Amino acid sequence: MDKFLYYNDLFNIYKELLTEKEQAIFSDYYEENLSMGEIAENLSITRSAVGSTIKTVEQKLEKYESCLQIRSKNKKLQAVIEEIKDKEIKGKLEELLN
């Protein structure tokens, strides 16, 4: 699995559990595709601090998913929804999932 997509999925689910600073740095790195150097310069912090924060957030996201398994359950539900033939029911379930 692509690490980039995996962490973006987790971030979209669990970002509210992170601090504002963690959210900003992680978003800049994974969503805005900024380098650690660019982020460090923009925030007036060291590149090492950026790298450390990214690593910490990755670990937190993995722990949240390990405990809550929201992403895993969503993937399983999506697979079941894909098999449903009735468009009305399928649409309602997709709406609930999103």
Backbone as numpy.savetxt, mean C-alpha at the origin, in Angstrom:
# Nx Ny Nz CAx CAy CAz Cx Cy Cz
6.01 -11.89 -7.26 5.16 -10.71 -7.26 6.05 -9.46 -7.26
5.57 -8.47 -7.94 6.30 -7.22 -8.02 6.24 -6.49 -6.68
7.39 -6.26 -6.11 7.49 -5.60 -4.80 6.80 -4.23 -4.82
6.97 -3.52 -5.90 6.39 -2.18 -6.04 4.87 -2.23 -5.92
4.23 -3.12 -6.66 2.77 -3.23 -6.62 2.28 -3.74 -5.26
3.02 -4.68 -4.70 2.66 -5.25 -3.40 2.62 -4.16 -2.33
3.68 -3.37 -2.24 3.73 -2.33 -1.22 2.73 -1.20 -1.49
2.46 -0.91 -2.75 1.43 0.08 -3.07 0.06 -0.40 -2.62
-0.23 -1.68 -2.85 -1.50 -2.25 -2.38 -1.62 -2.12 -0.86
-0.57 -2.54 -0.17 -0.60 -2.47 1.30 -0.73 -1.03 1.78
-0.01 -0.13 1.13 -0.05 1.28 1.52 -1.47 1.85 1.35
-2.12 1.51 0.25 -3.48 2.00 0.03 -4.46 1.50 1.09
-4.21 0.33 1.61 -5.09 -0.25 2.63 -4.78 0.31 4.02
-3.50 0.38 4.37 -3.10 0.65 5.75 -2.48 2.03 6.00
-2.46 2.92 5.02 -1.74 4.18 5.18 -2.22 5.03 6.35
-3.48 4.93 6.70 -4.00 5.73 7.81 -3.41 5.30 9.16
-2.76 4.14 9.19 -2.13 3.67 10.43 -0.69 4.20 10.57
-0.22 4.92 9.57 1.14 5.46 9.58 1.11 6.93 9.96
2.26 7.43 10.40 2.36 8.86 10.70 2.32 9.65 9.41
2.05 10.94 9.51 2.02 11.80 8.32 3.38 11.80 7.62
4.45 11.83 8.39 5.80 11.83 7.81 6.06 10.52 7.07
5.68 9.41 7.69 5.85 8.11 7.03 5.04 8.05 5.74
3.81 8.55 5.79 2.97 8.56 4.60 3.60 9.39 3.49
4.10 10.56 3.84 4.68 11.46 2.84 5.91 10.84 2.18
6.82 10.31 2.98 8.05 9.72 2.44 7.73 8.49 1.60
6.87 7.62 2.10 6.52 6.41 1.37 5.81 6.74 0.06
4.90 7.69 0.10 4.18 8.12 -1.10 5.14 8.71 -2.13
6.05 9.56 -1.68 7.03 10.15 -2.60 7.87 9.07 -3.28
8.25 8.07 -2.53 9.12 7.02 -3.06 8.36 6.04 -3.95
7.22 5.53 -3.46 6.51 4.48 -4.19 5.48 5.01 -5.19
4.82 6.11 -4.87 3.78 6.61 -5.77 4.30 7.69 -6.73
5.15 8.56 -6.23 5.68 9.65 -7.07 6.99 9.26 -7.76
7.53 8.12 -7.38 8.76 7.59 -7.98 9.96 8.54 -7.83
10.02 9.24 -6.69 11.17 10.09 -6.41 12.29 9.24 -5.82
13.52 9.65 -6.07 14.66 8.94 -5.49 14.79 9.31 -4.02
15.53 8.51 -3.29 15.77 8.82 -1.87 16.48 10.17 -1.74
17.38 10.45 -2.65 18.09 11.73 -2.64 17.15 12.90 -2.85
16.22 12.77 -3.78 15.25 13.84 -4.03 14.35 14.07 -2.82
13.90 12.99 -2.23 13.04 13.10 -1.05 13.80 13.76 0.09
15.03 13.33 0.31 15.86 13.90 1.37 16.04 15.40 1.16
16.31 15.78 -0.06 16.50 17.21 -0.36 15.22 18.00 -0.15
14.10 17.46 -0.60 12.81 18.14 -0.45 12.41 18.33 1.01
12.77 17.36 1.85 12.37 17.39 3.26 13.48 17.87 4.19
14.62 18.19 3.61 15.78 18.64 4.39 16.17 17.63 5.46
16.23 16.36 5.05 16.70 15.30 5.93 17.75 14.50 5.17
18.40 13.57 5.86 19.44 12.80 5.20 18.83 11.68 4.35
19.60 11.26 3.38 19.19 10.14 2.53 19.03 8.88 3.39
19.90 8.75 4.37 19.84 7.61 5.29 18.51 7.61 6.06
18.05 8.77 6.46 16.78 8.87 7.19 15.61 8.46 6.29
15.69 8.83 5.03 14.65 8.44 4.07 14.65 6.92 3.91
15.82 6.34 3.69 15.92 4.89 3.53 15.42 4.14 4.75
15.76 4.64 5.91 15.33 4.02 7.15 13.81 4.08 7.30
13.24 5.22 6.96 11.79 5.37 7.06 11.08 4.44 6.08
11.58 4.35 4.87 10.97 3.46 3.88 11.00 2.01 4.37
12.15 1.61 4.89 12.29 0.24 5.40 11.33 0.00 6.58
11.23 0.97 7.48 10.34 0.86 8.63 8.89 0.74 8.19
8.50 1.56 7.21 7.13 1.51 6.72 6.85 0.17 6.04
7.78 -0.32 5.25 7.60 -1.64 4.63 7.36 -2.70 5.69
8.14 -2.66 6.76 7.99 -3.64 7.84 6.64 -3.49 8.53
6.22 -2.25 8.77 4.92 -2.01 9.39 3.79 -2.53 8.51
3.85 -2.23 7.22 2.81 -2.68 6.30 2.72 -4.20 6.26
3.88 -4.86 6.25 3.90 -6.32 6.26 3.29 -6.86 7.55
3.59 -6.21 8.67 3.04 -6.66 9.95 1.52 -6.46 9.99
1.05 -5.30 9.52 -0.39 -5.05 9.48 -1.09 -6.11 8.64
-0.53 -6.42 7.48 -1.14 -7.42 6.60 -1.08 -8.81 7.23
0.01 -9.11 7.90 0.15 -10.40 8.56 -0.93 -10.58 9.63
-1.24 -9.52 10.34 -2.25 -9.58 11.40 -3.67 -9.51 10.87
-3.92 -8.57 9.96 -5.29 -8.28 9.53 -5.69 -8.97 8.23
-4.75 -9.23 7.38 -4.95 -9.95 6.11 -6.03 -9.35 5.22
-6.16 -8.04 5.23 -7.17 -7.38 4.41 -6.87 -7.56 2.92
-5.62 -7.36 2.53 -5.26 -7.51 1.11 -5.52 -8.93 0.64
-5.10 -9.88 1.43 -5.28 -11.29 1.08 -6.76 -11.64 0.92
-7.57 -11.18 1.83 -9.01 -11.45 1.77 -9.64 -10.76 0.57
-9.21 -9.53 0.29 -9.73 -8.81 -0.87 -9.41 -9.55 -2.17
-8.20 -10.09 -2.27 -7.81 -10.84 -3.46 -8.68 -12.09 -3.62
-8.94 -12.78 -2.52 -9.78 -13.98 -2.57 -11.21 -13.63 -2.96
-11.73 -12.54 -2.39 -13.08 -12.10 -2.73 -13.18 -11.69 -4.20
-12.15 -11.01 -4.68 -12.12 -10.59 -6.09 -12.16 -11.81 -7.02
-11.45 -12.86 -6.65 -11.44 -14.08 -7.45 -12.83 -14.72 -7.48
-13.52 -14.71 -6.36 -14.87 -15.26 -6.30 -15.82 -14.40 -7.14
-15.69 -13.09 -7.02 -16.54 -12.17 -7.78 -16.37 -12.38 -9.29
-15.15 -12.64 -9.71 -14.88 -12.86 -11.14 -15.64 -14.06 -11.69
-15.96 -15.02 -10.84 -16.65 -16.23 -11.27 -18.17 -16.05 -11.33
-18.69 -14.99 -10.76 -20.13 -14.76 -10.71 -20.63 -14.30 -12.09
-21.68 -14.93 -12.55 -22.22 -14.64 -13.88 -23.24 -13.50 -13.85
-24.03 -13.41 -12.78 -25.07 -12.39 -12.68 -24.44 -11.01 -12.55
-24.66 -10.17 -13.55 -24.01 -8.85 -13.59 -24.45 -7.93 -12.46
-25.71 -8.01 -12.08 -26.21 -7.14 -11.01 -25.55 -7.51 -9.68
-25.53 -8.77 -9.36 -24.89 -9.23 -8.12 -23.40 -8.93 -8.16
-22.77 -9.22 -9.29 -21.34 -8.97 -9.45 -21.03 -7.49 -9.22
-21.83 -6.61 -9.80 -21.62 -5.17 -9.64 -21.76 -4.72 -8.19
-22.76 -5.25 -7.51 -22.98 -4.89 -6.11 -21.80 -5.36 -5.23
-21.33 -6.57 -5.49 -20.20 -7.10 -4.71 -18.92 -6.30 -4.98
-18.69 -5.95 -6.25 -17.49 -5.15 -6.58 -17.56 -3.79 -5.91
-18.76 -3.22 -5.85 -18.95 -1.92 -5.19 -18.62 -2.03 -3.69
-19.06 -3.10 -3.07 -18.75 -3.31 -1.66 -17.25 -3.49 -1.41
-16.61 -4.19 -2.32 -15.18 -4.47 -2.17 -14.35 -3.20 -2.30
-14.78 -2.31 -3.16 -14.07 -1.06 -3.36 -14.54 -0.03 -2.40
